[in-house]
Amino acid sequence: MELFSGITYQSTRGGQIGIPASQAILQGLAKDGGLFMPNRIPTLDISLEQLGAMSYQETAYEVMKLFFTDYTEEELRSCIGKAYDEKFDTEEIAPLAKVGKDYFLELFHGSTIAFKDMALSILPYLLTMAAEKNQVEQEIVILTATSGDTGKAAMAGFADVPGTRIIVFYPEGGVSRFQELQMRTQKGKNTAVVAIHGNFDDAQTGVKRLFRDEEFQAEMAKKGFRFSSANSINIGRLVPQIVYYVYAYTRLLASGELTAGEEINVVVPTGNFGNILAAYFAKQMGLPIKKLICASNDNKVLYDFFATGSYDRNREFILTSSPSMDILISSNLERLIYVSTGCDAEKTGKLMMELNEKGCYTITPEMKEKLKDFWGGFADQEENRGEIKRVFDNYGYLMDTHTGVASAVYRKYVEASDDPTKSVIASTASPYKFSKSVMEAIGGNIEGKEDFQLIDEMSARSGISIPQAVEEIRHGKIRHSRKCDVDGMKAEVRDILE
Ligand SMILES: *Cc1c(COP(=O)(O)O)cnc(C)c1O
């Protein structure tokens, strides 16, 4: 008997087990509505010192080979090579900036200047490779709901990749003007963008419903289409995000900022809980991480969850200056819930059903005990503005509104804990992406000014040159103008594909 020694994936709700990585990536969401989790978390098999001498691409290979065990070395290296290339404006891919005593891990040097690029530059290659490996002949149709950044980053990743189509849904009025322009100017014959009358949760719930609609999938399959997801629930997005935490730590180790074995805290501005979950996985793999600091904006459902053990989405949805974190259902939290139950799919499924039916659930004290690596905090918009200004005035470092939330929450953490541990703050977007809020925070006069005027003023004030991605949008032509109601999403997909 031949034993498959690699990692396999199982649904957090128990409906599927023993799925190879490539199939989990192809499927996105499990058939029972659960999320795929590896059957175990592998540990790094080379030392952090050795990793410290490696490039981003080499580090990526060392991490991904442990999770995507049904891809050959050649396949994985090819995906990594195509993903992390000149699309990024720095060879380091994810550089660290030291600001005062803290380190900002800049995850916004890719083609859409936000952290989603880190995973979405590689997902199309992992996915098309997976289709090839599994003899899938249909065209892959990516359906994605976006709170602003995912949509653009996914389209940039998938644009004109043979054998794929991509349809992005975003909440009309729920993304910044700049984010909307970024999406609506997207090139590529295989891309489509639709504005939804509703908020992000409506868009995400609508996409999930399409994924669970077997009749519709069968209808589309006959026409040669197969749905897949690029949302952060796809394991093919989660794993590539582990890489930069390993990379950041090993850079700090190699440059002598850290001594061997020294722990760091990681601070993550959180929405759908994908980025911080990747940091948690990195810790499970053996990276010396002490606290995982989960930063929320006014939509502080996660802060309340970590404080009380109760998750409750029954509350007002607040539109903030950090729109990519305006989320009341953090999909990836399901994976952490699953871990905290001791990988009990039945318990996880029950809680998720409660969330679906009542909008809330409460975990047991034993489960809560398993989450003590996490510290939840939140910062409102005024605290956020104050923090952006404080850091800019004191250090000349200009951060975006999402990173501002993280930085403000980190200060609250230090005040509450007196913890002197060195900390890496995930910096998830370029300030140029949110020019209005950022300029307002640093005391600029924004009255009646257009985005691009503010962008020029920001450049003059900060001395940071304007990224290429911004210049492309300045002169881009609007290519997408579709709109629909949440109930009309299915019809819209049909129309786009036919
Ligand atoms: C998506 C996003 C976040 C939130 O990340 P999650 O993985 O969804 O928690 C934070 N900041 C920016 C700029 C983003 O685009």
Ligand as a Chemical Component Dictionary entry (heavy atoms), coordinates in Angstrom:
data_LIG
# 
_chem_comp.id                   LIG 
_chem_comp.type                 NON-POLYMER 
_chem_comp.pdbx_formal_charge   0 
_chem_comp.three_letter_code    LIG 
# 
loop_
_chem_comp_atom.comp_id 
_chem_comp_atom.atom_id 
_chem_comp_atom.alt_atom_id 
_chem_comp_atom.type_symbol 
_chem_comp_atom.charge 
_chem_comp_atom.model_Cartn_x 
_chem_comp_atom.model_Cartn_y 
_chem_comp_atom.model_Cartn_z 
_chem_comp_atom.pdbx_ordinal 
LIG C1 C1 C 0 -7.731 43.467 2.961 1  
LIG C2 C2 C 0 -7.056 44.526 3.697 2  
LIG C3 C3 C 0 -6.932 44.489 5.089 3  
LIG C4 C4 C 0 -7.538 43.383 5.918 4  
LIG O1 O1 O 0 -6.901 42.144 5.736 5  
LIG P1 P1 P 0 -7.644 40.782 6.102 6  
LIG O2 O2 O 0 -6.734 39.705 5.654 7  
LIG O3 O3 O 0 -8.946 40.784 5.349 8  
LIG O4 O4 O 0 -7.869 40.787 7.567 9  
LIG C5 C5 C 0 -6.230 45.498 5.706 10 
LIG N1 N1 N 0 -5.715 46.537 5.001 11 
LIG C6 C6 C 0 -5.825 46.609 3.663 12 
LIG C7 C7 C 0 -5.253 47.784 2.956 13 
LIG C8 C8 C 0 -6.493 45.610 2.962 14 
LIG O5 O5 O 0 -6.591 45.695 1.633 15 
# 
loop_
_chem_comp_bond.comp_id 
_chem_comp_bond.atom_id_1 
_chem_comp_bond.atom_id_2 
_chem_comp_bond.value_order 
_chem_comp_bond.pdbx_ordinal 
LIG C1 C2 SING 1  
LIG C2 C3 SING 2  
LIG C2 C8 DOUB 3  
LIG C3 C4 SING 4  
LIG C3 C5 DOUB 5  
LIG C4 O1 SING 6  
LIG O1 P1 SING 7  
LIG P1 O2 DOUB 8  
LIG P1 O3 SING 9  
LIG P1 O4 SING 10 
LIG C5 N1 SING 11 
LIG N1 C6 DOUB 12 
LIG C6 C7 SING 13 
LIG C6 C8 SING 14 
LIG C8 O5 SING 15 
# 
